[in-house]
């Protein structure tokens, strides 16, 4: 059965016409659907009886449901979204410091093929890429959860399970629905797409000219260290990734984010910080230092640890002394399986 989340205004208007229902209802239906977080309330939108009859018989609202959720002490909510087509993905809602706002994180694939050694998402490998509607539904579940907290979902990051550049067509289709004023109304600049450094995908995103943000998960400054942590570095080394990042920044005018997960004794040395600063010379970027959220042994069997606070502070100070804009990400949801892949992994083990 078709789902409303699979349509944009043009395709829905065509479907309505095929059912003998005026096309003019398509835009109103979708706007109401997105604003409510994936619902259609007969008390809030007037539709022909023939349209309501189709809903449930030929058209469902969504093809997913929240299988389970965990709530951390800091208010971070982790959702495991079960998909009708099979499998489940994670989405995260993070209350902002402003009491009326929240940020969301969505997945682009079930599992991940990238093999990053410190990430739980990749331990089960890649199951499949998500359809655009399945990505959109994560946004809708998060919007509804935010509304239940009397908050507005204000930003979305593609930093959940999977590598967005390996599913870029569906990711961009979902972004267009989420961000556009005709549907999700989130705004293009409120969307961030992350990558571990798939250079061809980065260039395609640059050429798409969507005015979204780019986040690059670097995690190490030299190729030897990064290749141990992020195997795809052997194909797309640090220099090529940063060159693609510069191309994005030059064409879009957006400031890219460099994501750097700090692992004790692995990538947190003064030398790594100094090298990172030199690599970013001349690039207007923001470095986001992420204290590691332990997820158990990596694929290599290595057990990683979060560096002590003083080591994190020293790494930060070296970058700032070199005039690199840097912040340490506030750890969120450690008690709610909030690291990428943890909740799904736990559910699969039960």
N, C-alpha and C positions, 0 to 999 in steps of 0.2 A: 504494500500500500504506500502511496505517496505521502510525504510529510511536508508540512508547511515550511519547515526549516531548510528544505532543499531548493526553495524558490527564491528568485529575485523578482522585482516588479514586472519585468517583461515576460519572463517565463510563466509567472502566475496568471498574468492577464490572458495569455494564450490558452492556458488550461481552463480558465473560467469561460472563455469564449467557446471552447470545445464542449463544455457542459451546458451551454446556453445561458450563462449567467453574465450580466454586464461586466465588461473589463474594468470599469471604473472602480469596482470594489477592491481590486488587487492591492493598490497602494495603501488604502485605509486599513485593510486587513493586516498587512505586513507591519505597518507602523505600530498598530495596537499590539500585535504579537511581540514585537521586539521591545517595546516600552515596558510591557508587563513582565518580561523575562520568560517568554514562551507560552503565554496563556491567551485565550480569547474569552472575554467575559460578555455574555449577552446583554448585561446591564450597562456596558460601557461602549459597545459598538453595535450599530444597527446593520444587519445583513438580511438579505432575502431568505425566506424559509427554505428555498431550494439550496442555498449555500450552507445553512446549518445542517441540512439533511446530508449533504456531501461529507461534512466533517464527521468522521466516525465510520462512514461506509466506504468512501473512496479516498478520503484525505484525513490523516492524523496530524496532530500538532507536532509531535516529536517522535524520534526513534531511539530515545535513550531515557534512562532514569538514574537517579542517584541510588547506588547500591548501598553505600555506607558513607559516613563522614566522621571525621575526628575534629575535636575542637581543642586548641592549645590554650594554655593559661593566658597568653598574650592576645587572644582573640582570633588567631589564625585558624581558618577552617579548611581542612583538606577534604575534597570530595572524590570518591571513586565513582565514576560515571560508567554504568553498564550500557553497552551498545546493542541494539537489536540485531545488527549484522554480525555480532560476535565480539568477544573481548571486552576489555574495560580500560579506561584511561583516567588519569588524575588531573584535577583542576584545583587550584588553590585560591582562596579569598583572604586577603590581608588587610585588616582595618588600617587606615592611615592615621597619622597623628591628628588630622582634622576629624572631628567627631562625626561629620556627615559624609565622609568619603571612604572609599576602599579601592584596592588594586587587585587585579586578578592575573592568574597565570594559567595558560592552557597548553595542551599537548597537541602535537601534529602527527604522531604515529603511536601505535600500540607497541611498546618496547622501543628498542633502539639498536642499530647495527654499528654504532661508532666505537664501541668497546672501550670507552674512557674508563680507566682502571679504578677510579674512586667513586663512580656513579652507580647507583642501584638500578637505574632504568635499563642499563645495558646487560645486566647479568643473565636475563632470559633471552637475549637476542631480539631481533625484530620480528614481530608477528605480521603487521601490515601497516600501510599508510591509511590515514583517515580521509574520508570524503569531506568536501567543503561543509556540508550540512552537519556532519558530526563535530566538526570544529566549532561551528556556529552554536551548536547546542550547549557546548561547554560554557561559552559566553553567556547564553541565556540562563543556564543553571546558576552561574555566578551572580548575574544581575538579580535574579530572584532572591538568592541568599542574601545579597547586600540589602535589598529592599526590606527583607525581614528584620534586618538589623537597623533599619531607619538610616541607611547609608546609600550613597550613589556610587556605582561602579564607575570609576573615572579613567582608569588605565588598564591596558591588557598587555602582557608580555608573552611571547611564544618561547618560554623557557621550561616548559614541562617535558614530558616524555617525547623522545624522538628528535630527529634532525630536520628542522623546517626546510632547509635547502634541498633535501631529498624528496620533498612533497610540495614543492614551491607552487605549482599550479593550483592545487587545492587550498594552500595557505593563502595565496593572494586572492582567490575567489572568496574565501571566508572573510578576509580583511575588508574587502570592498563592501560586504554586507554589514559587517560589524561597525565600520567607521563612517560609512556614508550618511549624509543627512536624511536620505530617504528611508533608511532602515534603522540600523543600530544607533546612529547619531553620536557615536563615541568620539569621532574626530580622528583624522589621520595621524596627527602628532601625538596622540595618546596611545599609539600602538608601537610596540618594539618587537622586532623579529631577531632571534638569536641564531648563532651558528658556531660550530666548532672550527669553521674555516674551510668550507666547501667553496673554493674560489669561483668556479663557473656559476654557482647559484648566487653568490654575492654579486657578481656582475649582472646577472639577470634581474636581481632585485634593484640594483642601481638603475638599470635601464627602464624599469617599470615606472619610475617617477611617481610613486605614490605618496611621497612626503612622510613616510613612516620612519621610525628610528631603527638603527642597526646596533646589535650587541655582539661582540666577538669573544667567544670563550677561549682565551689564550692559555692561561694557567701555567705558563713557563716562558722564559725569555730566550732560551737556547734550544736548538733543535734536538739535541741528545736527550735533555730532560723531558721536553714536550713529547717526543716520540714514545717515551716509556709510559707517559700518562695518557696521551691522546694518539692512538696509532695512526689515524688519518694524516698526522703531521708528516709521515714518510712520503705521502703523495703531494701534500700542499704544505710546504715548510713555512716557518715563521715569516720570512721575508716576503713570500708571495701573498700570504694572508694579509699582512700589513699593507702591501701595495694595493690590494683590492679594497681594503678599508679606506685608504687614501682616495681611491677613485670614487668610492661612495660619498665620502665627505665633500670632495670637490664638486661633484655633480649635484648633490642634493642640498648642500649647505647645512645639513644636519650634523650634530656632534656625535660621533660614534662612542659607544661605551666598550671599554676593554674589561671583560670579566676575568678575574684572577682568583681562583680558589687557593687559599694558603694551606699547605700541607707541611707539617712539622718535619724539618730535616730533609725535605725534598726540593721545594721551590721557594723557600722563605728566607734565603740567605741575603746578606747585604749585596753580594755580587749579582744576584738575580735582580734585585731592585735597581741597581745602578745600570745594568744592561737594559732593563725594560725602559728606563728613562731615556737612554740613548736611542733606542729603537723608535721611540715616540717623538723624538725631536722634530719640531716643525709640523706635527699633526695636532690639530685642535681636538683633543679627545678627553674623555673622562674615564679614569681607572676606578673600577669598583672592586675593592678587595673583599673577598668572601671567606670568613673563618669557616673551615671545614665542618660540616655536620656529619658526624660518624655514621656510616651505613654498613659496617662490617667489612670483611676482607674483600679486596678487589679481585678481578678476574685472575690476576697474577698470584693471588694468595697474600699479597702485602696488606697489612693492617695499617691504615693511615690514621693520623691524629691531628687534632687542631693545635696550632702553635700556641705557646703561652702568650698572654696579653702583651708582655713587654716586647716579644719578638714581632708581633703584629704592629705594635706602635713604632718600632724601629724601621720596619719595611715602609710603613706609611710616611715617616719623616724623611727618609731618603728620597722618595718620589717627590714629596712636596718641596724639598730643598732644591730639586732640579726643575721646579716650576711646573710639575705635572699635576693637573687637577685630580685629586684622589680622595676617595672616602672609603670608610670601612662599612660594609653593609651590616645593618643591625640583624643579628640572628633572630629568626622567627620560626615558631612552630616546632622547636626541637622535641617537644613532648607530644607531638601529634603526627609523627611520621611524615614531616613536611619536606624532607629531602626528596628529590626527584626519584620516583620509582618505589619508594619504601612502602606506601600503603598498598599498592597493587601487589608487590612482592609478598607482603604479609597475607593478603587475601588469597593468593594462589597457593600458599603453603598450608592453608587451613583445610 
